[in-house]
């Protein structure tokens, strides 16, 4: 990730021209972001995105010549630190669950509806550039734990904290949101990791988020 004075370099891969143009024009006006690649498909993206040339890639899940998951995996092979934000017009969040453990950091998922909120989109881009996994906040807020699963065994407070982790919040942001001490968040997370069978370490938050996705269902509206 570049330092605070260097803009984040963004690639957009989207085959719907109006939506692609909207993303490009909107993000190009955001301080600290720079759209360096804007293409329609997987083949173009592989040619345009060179090793180390991009910090975050916004990828449509469904492309005319492939899909965002496959493209993201391919791009990551040459760019291990590349942040990936998957965009989809429908709930395809389960696709994220297929990622291998060593690929999970920095993959985020956002519905195209939520991506029209500039604040949400920019926040997800910046966090993905830091290796943080963020799940669409609307989908996360609609999620309910399934009985008989590790996530279903969590206390109400633990589930609340895990849901905020899935939204990409830091420990201090979670503490502010819930009105508790940051140390309390750390203690809760330790208990959550134990309950989920997650190894405490650098990728613990990502693994916990994927367990959250696996053990919850999204309520319909």
N, C-alpha and C positions, 0 to 999 in steps of 0.2 A: 504494500500500500504506500502511495506517495506521502510526503510530509505535508504539513498544514498549508504550505505555500504553493504546493503543486496540485493542479486540478486532477480530480479523478477522471480517468479516460474510460469512456463508456462506449460499448458496442450495442447496437439495436439490430435484432434479427427478427423480422416480422413480415409476413407475406400479404397482410392487408394494408394497402398503400395509404389509405386515409389515417388509419391508426398509427402506422409507422411514421408518417409525416407529423402527426400530432405529438408523438413522443419526442421526435427529434427537435421540433420547434420549441416545445415546452422545456425540455431538459437543457437545451442550448442556452437558455436564459437564466439558468440557476447558477449563482456564484459557486465556484469550487467544483463544477462539473464541466466536462467537455465531451461532446459526442464526436468520436473519431471514425466510427464505422457505422453505417446505416444501410443494411442490405435486406433482400427479400427472402433468402433461403440459405440452406445448409452449405451448399457448394460454394456460394459466394462468400459466406462467412469464413470458411476454412482458408480461402485464398487471401482474404482481407485482414484476418487477425493473425498477426505474426507473434512469435514468442516474445513475451514481455511488452507487447505494444498496447495492451488493454488491461484495465483493472477490474472492470465489471462488465458482464455481458447480459443484456436483457434478451431472453430467448422465448419466442412463442413455442408452446408445447407442440402444437400441430402445424407443421410446415408442409408446403407442397412437395418438397423433395426430401423429407425426413421428419424428425421430431426433435424437440428441444433437449430431451434427456440424452439421446444419443449424441447430439451435437455438443452438448455440455461436457460429456465424458471425453469426447475426442479433443476438445479444446483444452481440457484440463491436463491431458497427457503432455502437452507442450507448455502449458502455463499452470503449474501446480497451485499457484496462489490466486488464480483467477476467481473472482466472485461470480456466482451464477444466480440470476433471478429468472425463474420460470414464470411465464405469463400464460394464462388460459382463460377462455371465455366460459368454461364450465368447470365444475368441481372435479379435478383430476389429481387431487392431492396425494392419492395412494401411490402415484408414480414415484414420489420422493422416497418411499419406503424401499424401493428396489436398489437404492444406492449402496455400494459396499462401504464397509466401515471406514476405510482409508480415503474415501471420496466425499464424506458427508459434510465436512466443514465448508461454510460459505455458500451452501445451496439454499436459496430461499424460494418461496412460492407465493405468488400474488395473483388474485383474480383480475381480469381486465376491468371489472367494475371498480375494484378498490384502487387500481393503478391510475384511475382518473383523478384521484386525490393526490395533488402534487406533494403535500407534506408526507403522506404515507409512502409514496413511491421513492422520494428522495431519501427518506429515513432507511428504507429497505436497501437501497443501492449502497448507501454509506456503510451500513452494518455488514452487508455481504462482502464489501471490500476489506473488512476487518476479520473475515473468516467466521462471522456470526450467522447462524441459520435463523431465518425469520419466516414465520408462517402467516398468511393473510389474517389480519386481526379480526375480520368479520367471521371467517371460518372458525378461528380459534374460539371466539366468544360463543359460537353456536355449538361447540363441542361438549359432549356429555360422556362421562366415563362409563364403560360397559362393565356390568357386574361380572365378577369372577376373573378379572384381569388384574395384573399388577397395579395399573393406574387406578382401577376401581377399588383397590385396597387402601388408597391414600386417604388421609383425613381431609375434611373440607378445606382447611387452611393449606395443606400441602398441595391439593389439586389446584387451588387458586394461584399459588406461587408457580407451579409448573405451567399453568396456562399463560402466565405473564412471561415466563422464560420463553415459551413458544412464540410469543409476540416480539421477542428480541430485546426485552428490557434487561438492563444491568441490575446487579444486586441493589445498588443505591436507588435506582429508579423504582424497583419493586418495593423497597422499604418506604419510599415516599408515597407510592400509590396506596399502600396498605396501612401506613401510619405506624410502622414498627421499626425497630433498630436494624441497621444493616447486619449486625452480628446474628440477629434472629433469623434473617434470610439465609445466611450461611449455614446455620444449624439446621434449618428446615431442609435446605438443599441436600445436606449430607444424609439426612434421614430419607429423603426422596430417592436419592441414588441407591441407597441400601435396599429400599423396598422394590425398586425396579431392577435390581441386579446390575446396575451401571457402575463401571469402574471409575472412581473419582480420579480426575486428571484433566488434561488439556481438552479432550473431546467429550467430557462428561455431559456438558449442556446439550451438545448436538445429539448424543445418544438418547438423552432423556426426552428431547423434543420428538425424536422418531418413535420412542415408546409411547409418548402421548398420542401421536397420530395413529399408531397401531391399535391402541386400546380405547379409542374414543369413536363416537359416531357424531355426525353433524346433524343437529335438529333442523328440520325443514321449516321454512318461514311461510 
